[in-house]
Amino acid sequence: MTADTIELPLDVTATRPILEQIANKWTVLILSVLCTQPARFNDLKRRLDGITHKALSDALKRLERDGLISRKILPTQPIGVEYAITALGASLREPFAALYRWSLANGAALARAQADYDASRKHGSLEAAA
């Protein structure tokens, strides 16, 4: 290692693909809903305001493939599908709850920082134009 190189203690190669999967906004919200109880597709869609049919379908397939949720065919007419969190998915409950609490506690500060940043950029661009 040279003097101008910083060695990171992170194994980015190993963790990046995993974090890309679980840090997705819909993943966090879907798993948070399923932590409380299994749900059908339309129930999930209703509870996740703003998610499109395609985005939910794609996310559920990805979460099932990753082993974070299970999919069960229900013997109903018409055939229904119920999604439930797996033990692996449930292991994310605590970190997601901490992230949720952080977002509630710090949302206003984040909004203020964004407004301050935007105002400083707008003010700077006005001075440069003058």
C-alpha positions in Angstrom: 0.0 0.0 0.0 1.4 3.4 -1.0 1.2 6.5 1.3 -1.5 8.1 -0.9 -3.8 5.1 -0.9 -6.4 4.5 1.8 -7.3 1.0 2.5 -11.0 0.7 3.2 -12.2 -1.7 5.9 -15.2 -2.5 3.8 -15.6 -5.5 1.5 -17.5 -3.5 -1.2 -17.3 -6.4 -3.7 -19.1 -8.7 -1.3 -21.6 -6.3 0.2 -22.5 -4.1 -2.7 -24.9 -6.5 -4.5 -26.6 -7.4 -1.2 -27.0 -3.8 -0.1 -28.4 -2.9 -3.6 -31.1 -5.5 -3.1 -32.1 -4.7 0.5 -31.6 -0.9 0.4 -34.2 -0.5 -2.4 -37.0 1.8 -1.1 -39.7 -0.7 -2.1 -37.8 -3.6 -0.5 -37.7 -1.8 2.8 -41.4 -0.9 2.7 -42.6 -4.3 1.5 -40.7 -6.2 4.1 -41.9 -3.8 6.8 -45.5 -4.5 5.8 -44.9 -8.2 5.7 -43.2 -8.2 9.1 -46.6 -7.7 10.7 -48.5 -10.3 8.8 -48.7 -12.1 5.4 -50.5 -10.2 2.7 -52.0 -10.6 -0.8 -50.7 -8.7 -3.8 -53.6 -6.1 -3.8 -53.4 -5.6 -0.1 -49.7 -4.8 -0.5 -50.4 -2.5 -3.4 -53.0 -0.6 -1.3 -50.7 -0.3 1.7 -47.7 0.9 -0.4 -49.1 4.1 -1.8 -47.4 5.1 -5.0 -46.1 1.7 -6.1 -47.0 0.6 -9.5 -48.3 -2.9 -10.3 -45.1 -3.7 -12.3 -42.8 -2.3 -9.6 -44.5 -4.4 -6.9 -44.6 -7.5 -9.1 -40.9 -7.2 -9.9 -39.9 -6.5 -6.3 -41.9 -9.5 -5.0 -40.2 -11.8 -7.5 -36.8 -10.4 -6.5 -37.5 -10.8 -2.8 -38.8 -14.4 -3.3 -35.6 -15.2 -5.3 -33.5 -13.7 -2.5 -35.2 -15.9 0.1 -36.6 -12.9 2.0 -40.3 -13.7 1.3 -42.3 -16.8 0.5 -45.2 -17.1 -1.9 -48.1 -19.4 -1.3 -50.9 -20.2 -3.7 -54.2 -20.1 -2.0 -57.0 -22.6 -2.9 -59.5 -19.9 -3.6 -61.6 -18.9 -6.7 -60.0 -17.1 -8.3 -56.7 -18.4 -7.2 -55.0 -16.1 -4.7 -51.4 -15.6 -3.8 -50.2 -14.7 -0.3 -46.8 -13.4 0.5 -45.1 -13.8 3.9 -41.8 -12.9 5.3 -39.2 -15.7 5.8 -36.9 -16.0 8.8 -34.1 -14.4 6.7 -36.4 -11.5 5.8 -37.5 -11.1 9.4 -33.8 -10.8 10.4 -34.0 -7.3 8.8 -36.8 -6.2 11.0 -34.5 -4.6 13.6 -32.2 -2.7 11.2 -35.3 -1.5 9.2 -37.0 -0.4 12.4 -33.9 1.6 13.3 -33.8 3.2 9.9 -37.5 4.0 10.1 -37.0 5.6 13.6 -34.0 7.6 12.2 -36.1 8.9 9.3 -38.9 10.1 11.6 -36.5 11.7 14.0 -34.3 13.4 11.3 -36.7 14.0 8.4 -37.2 17.7 9.3 -33.4 18.2 9.7 -32.8 16.6 6.3 -35.5 18.8 4.7 -33.9 21.9 6.2 -30.4 20.9 5.0 -31.8 20.3 1.5 -33.6 23.7 1.5 -30.4 25.4 2.7 -28.3 23.7 0.0 -30.8 24.6 -2.7 -31.0 28.2 -1.5 -27.2 28.5 -1.5 -27.0 27.1 -5.0 -29.7 29.4 -6.2 -28.1 32.4 -4.6 -24.7 31.5 -6.0 -26.1 31.0 -9.5 -27.8 34.5 -9.3 -24.4 36.1 -8.4 -22.6 34.3 -11.2 -25.3 35.5 -13.7 -25.0 39.1 -12.6 
